[in-house]
Amino acid sequence: MLRFPLLWLLPLMTASQLTIHAAELPIESMLARHIEAMGGARAIEAIENIRVQLHISEPGVELRGDYRASRDGLVRIDIYAGEQRVFSEGIDTRGGWQQNGAGSPVEPMSDAGLRALQQGIEHNLYGLFRLAERGHRLEAVGRLQHEGVNYHALQLQMADGFQRLYLLHPATWLIDYSRETSALHPDVDASEQQLESQHEQYVQRCGVMRSMMSRTIDLLSREEVQQSRIIDIDCNLAREDLDIARPDGKL
């Protein structure tokens, strides 16, 4: 899956009224403040797995999601329309898989879909914590004026080449916005979009601050393409309660 390189940031920022200024703090100081604001290193390290129930709104569609991920690299997400399971995907010890609804055959997923799920594990269990140890790189790219706030801008490059821009609020040190070029649902439609997500309503769950609402827009059209609202979060569940196996019941 193609992702935009760092050099694309400046034209993208200009197009959306963002102004870049020199960074005022070393990256180590920014990360330390962010990790502390999130709840601290011990709280992040204590989470071995996570289960998230969420409501997803996309144009003309209302869905419910059940997301599970663990530090051993396993993940599963089920999507429901009402009470009907209409799509599932995950990663287990046999690799990536997907299923187009209950009763349909379980099939291998694309490389793009596999990378997206792996990136989700990184984001949901670790965030910006100990990036270098996990093979990723973070760079401070300056201060960005956006929506009246002079944000600290951090550019993430993951080990697989994926890039994302984070905007840290200078008072809370939490992530208010993130930007990336990606496909919203790579195994349904591989078309990539320049996306901006706004992360709101932070509350502490499992000892760590979590954004309970996110809104994602297409930066070119300025139209909202997805809104997700977290209903419930559980952490460190027993394997049987995590229910992370693929639908045939085997990992």
C-alpha positions as CSV (number, residue, x, y, z in Angstrom):
1,M,0.0,0.0,0.0
2,L,1.4,3.4,-1.0
3,R,1.8,6.0,1.7
4,F,2.9,9.6,1.4
5,P,6.5,10.4,2.1
6,L,7.7,13.2,4.4
7,L,8.3,15.6,1.6
8,W,4.6,15.6,0.8
9,L,3.8,17.1,4.1
10,L,4.4,20.8,3.2
11,P,2.0,21.0,0.3
12,L,-0.6,19.0,2.2
13,M,-0.3,21.4,5.2
14,T,-0.5,24.5,3.0
15,A,-3.6,23.2,1.3
16,S,-5.4,22.9,4.6
17,Q,-4.3,26.2,6.2
18,L,-1.5,24.7,8.4
19,T,1.6,26.8,9.1
20,I,4.8,25.2,10.1
21,H,7.3,26.7,12.6
22,A,10.5,25.4,14.1
23,A,10.3,22.8,16.8
24,E,10.8,24.3,20.3
25,L,11.4,21.1,22.3
26,P,13.5,18.0,21.7
27,I,11.6,15.0,20.6
28,E,12.6,13.1,23.8
29,S,10.8,15.8,25.9
30,M,7.7,15.8,23.8
31,L,7.4,12.0,24.0
32,A,8.0,12.0,27.8
33,R,5.2,14.5,28.3
34,H,2.9,12.6,26.0
35,I,3.5,9.2,27.7
36,E,3.0,10.8,31.1
37,A,-0.3,12.4,29.9
38,M,-1.4,9.0,28.6
39,G,-1.1,7.5,32.1
40,G,2.6,6.6,32.3
41,A,4.9,3.9,31.0
42,R,3.8,1.3,33.7
43,A,0.1,1.7,32.8
44,I,0.8,1.2,29.1
45,E,3.1,-1.8,29.7
46,A,0.5,-3.4,31.9
47,I,-2.0,-3.9,29.1
48,E,-1.5,-7.3,27.5
49,N,-4.7,-7.4,25.4
50,I,-7.7,-5.1,24.7
51,R,-11.3,-5.5,23.6
52,V,-13.2,-2.5,22.3
53,Q,-16.9,-2.3,21.5
54,L,-17.6,0.7,19.2
55,H,-20.3,2.3,17.0
56,I,-19.2,3.2,13.5
57,S,-21.0,5.6,11.2
58,E,-20.1,6.0,7.5
59,P,-22.2,7.7,4.8
60,G,-25.5,5.8,4.7
61,V,-24.3,3.1,7.1
62,E,-24.5,2.5,10.8
63,L,-22.4,-0.4,12.1
64,R,-21.2,-1.9,15.4
65,G,-17.6,-3.2,15.8
66,D,-16.1,-5.7,18.2
67,Y,-12.3,-5.3,18.2
68,R,-9.8,-7.5,20.0
69,A,-6.0,-7.4,20.0
70,S,-3.1,-8.8,22.0
71,R,0.6,-8.3,22.4
72,D,1.4,-11.6,20.9
73,G,0.2,-10.2,17.5
74,L,-3.3,-11.7,17.4
75,V,-6.2,-9.5,16.4
76,R,-9.8,-9.9,15.3
77,I,-12.6,-7.5,14.5
78,D,-16.2,-8.3,13.8
79,I,-18.6,-5.8,12.1
80,Y,-22.3,-6.1,12.7
81,A,-25.3,-4.5,11.0
82,G,-27.9,-4.7,13.6
83,E,-27.5,-8.2,15.1
84,Q,-26.1,-9.7,11.9
85,R,-22.3,-10.2,11.6
86,V,-21.5,-9.0,8.1
87,F,-17.7,-9.0,8.1
88,S,-14.8,-10.3,10.1
89,E,-11.1,-10.2,9.8
90,G,-8.0,-10.9,11.9
91,I,-4.5,-12.3,12.3
92,D,-3.7,-15.5,14.0
93,T,-0.8,-18.0,14.0
94,R,-1.8,-19.1,10.5
95,G,-1.7,-15.5,9.1
96,G,-4.3,-13.0,8.0
97,W,-7.9,-14.0,7.3
98,Q,-11.3,-12.5,6.5
99,Q,-14.9,-13.6,6.2
100,N,-17.7,-11.8,4.4
101,G,-20.3,-12.6,7.1
102,A,-21.4,-15.5,9.2
103,G,-21.5,-18.8,7.3
104,S,-19.2,-17.5,4.4
105,P,-15.9,-19.2,3.8
106,V,-12.9,-17.9,5.7
107,E,-10.3,-16.6,3.1
108,P,-6.8,-15.2,3.2
109,M,-6.6,-11.4,3.3
110,S,-4.5,-9.1,1.1
111,D,-1.1,-7.8,2.1
112,A,-2.5,-4.3,2.4
113,G,-5.2,-5.6,4.8
114,L,-2.7,-7.5,6.8
115,R,-0.5,-4.4,7.2
116,A,-3.5,-2.3,8.3
117,L,-4.4,-4.8,11.1
118,Q,-0.7,-5.0,12.2
119,Q,-0.5,-1.2,12.3
120,G,-3.8,-1.2,14.4
121,I,-2.2,-3.5,17.0
122,E,0.7,-1.1,17.3
123,H,-1.6,2.0,17.6
124,N,-4.1,0.4,20.0
125,L,-1.7,-1.3,22.4
126,Y,1.4,0.8,22.3
127,G,0.7,4.2,20.6
128,L,3.9,6.3,20.7
129,F,5.5,4.3,23.5
130,R,9.0,2.9,22.9
131,L,8.9,3.3,19.2
132,A,12.6,2.7,18.5
133,E,12.5,-0.6,20.3
134,R,9.7,-1.7,18.1
135,G,11.6,-0.7,14.9
136,H,9.8,2.6,14.2
137,R,11.0,6.2,13.9
138,L,9.5,9.4,15.1
139,E,10.6,12.9,14.1
140,A,9.6,16.3,15.3
141,V,8.6,18.4,12.2
142,G,7.8,21.7,13.9
143,R,4.8,23.6,15.3
144,L,1.6,23.6,13.3
145,Q,-1.1,26.2,13.6
146,H,-4.4,24.3,13.1
147,E,-7.9,25.2,14.2
148,G,-6.5,28.0,16.4
149,V,-4.0,25.8,18.3
150,N,-0.2,25.8,17.8
151,Y,0.3,22.1,17.8
152,H,3.5,20.1,18.2
153,A,3.8,18.0,15.0
154,L,5.4,14.5,15.0
155,Q,5.9,12.4,11.9
156,L,5.9,8.6,12.5
157,Q,7.5,6.2,10.1
158,M,6.7,2.6,10.9
159,A,9.1,-0.3,10.1
160,D,6.9,-1.3,7.1
161,G,7.2,2.2,5.6
162,F,3.7,3.5,6.7
163,Q,3.7,7.2,7.7
164,R,1.4,9.2,9.9
165,L,1.5,12.8,11.2
166,Y,0.4,13.4,14.8
167,L,-0.6,16.8,16.3
168,L,0.0,17.0,20.0
169,H,-1.9,19.6,22.0
170,P,0.6,21.9,23.7
171,A,-1.4,21.9,27.0
172,T,-2.7,18.4,27.3
173,W,0.1,16.6,25.4
174,L,-2.6,14.3,23.9
175,I,-3.1,13.6,20.2
176,D,-5.8,15.8,18.9
177,Y,-5.3,15.1,15.2
178,S,-3.6,12.5,13.0
179,R,-3.1,12.4,9.2
180,E,-2.2,9.7,6.7
181,T,-2.8,8.5,3.2
182,S,-4.5,5.1,3.2
183,A,-7.5,3.1,2.2
184,L,-10.2,3.2,4.8
185,H,-11.1,-0.5,4.1
186,P,-8.2,-1.9,2.1
187,D,-9.8,-5.3,1.5
188,V,-13.1,-3.8,0.4
189,D,-11.8,-0.8,-1.6
190,A,-8.0,-0.3,-2.1
191,S,-8.4,3.3,-3.2
192,E,-6.3,5.5,-1.0
193,Q,-7.4,8.9,0.4
194,Q,-5.7,11.7,2.3
195,L,-7.3,11.4,5.6
196,E,-7.4,13.5,8.8
197,S,-8.8,12.1,12.0
198,Q,-9.8,14.2,15.0
199,H,-9.5,12.4,18.3
200,E,-11.9,13.7,21.1
201,Q,-13.4,12.9,24.5
202,Y,-10.4,11.4,26.2
203,V,-11.1,9.4,29.3
204,Q,-9.0,6.9,31.4
205,R,-9.7,3.3,30.6
206,C,-7.5,0.5,31.9
207,G,-5.2,3.1,33.4
208,V,-4.5,4.8,30.0
209,M,-6.2,7.8,28.4
210,R,-8.3,6.8,25.4
211,S,-10.1,8.9,22.8
212,M,-13.7,7.8,22.9
213,M,-14.7,9.6,19.7
214,S,-12.9,10.1,16.4
215,R,-14.1,11.8,13.2
216,T,-12.3,11.2,9.9
217,I,-12.5,13.4,6.9
218,D,-11.2,13.2,3.3
219,L,-8.8,16.2,3.2
220,L,-9.4,16.9,-0.5
221,S,-13.2,16.9,-0.4
222,R,-13.5,17.9,3.3
223,E,-16.3,15.4,3.7
224,E,-16.6,13.2,6.7
225,V,-16.0,9.5,5.7
226,Q,-16.2,7.9,9.1
227,Q,-17.1,8.5,12.7
228,S,-16.4,6.0,15.5
229,R,-17.5,6.1,19.1
230,I,-16.2,3.7,21.7
231,I,-19.0,2.2,23.8
232,D,-16.8,0.0,26.1
233,I,-13.2,-1.1,26.6
234,D,-11.9,-4.1,28.5
235,C,-8.3,-5.1,29.1
236,N,-6.2,-8.1,30.2
237,L,-9.0,-10.6,29.5
238,A,-8.7,-14.3,29.8
239,R,-8.3,-16.0,26.3
240,E,-11.8,-17.4,26.4
241,D,-13.2,-13.9,27.1
242,L,-11.1,-12.3,24.5
243,D,-12.7,-14.6,21.8
244,I,-9.9,-13.8,19.3
245,A,-9.9,-17.1,17.3
246,R,-11.0,-17.1,13.7
247,P,-14.6,-18.4,13.1
248,D,-13.5,-22.1,12.8
249,G,-12.4,-21.9,16.4
250,K,-8.7,-22.5,15.8
251,L,-5.8,-20.1,16.1
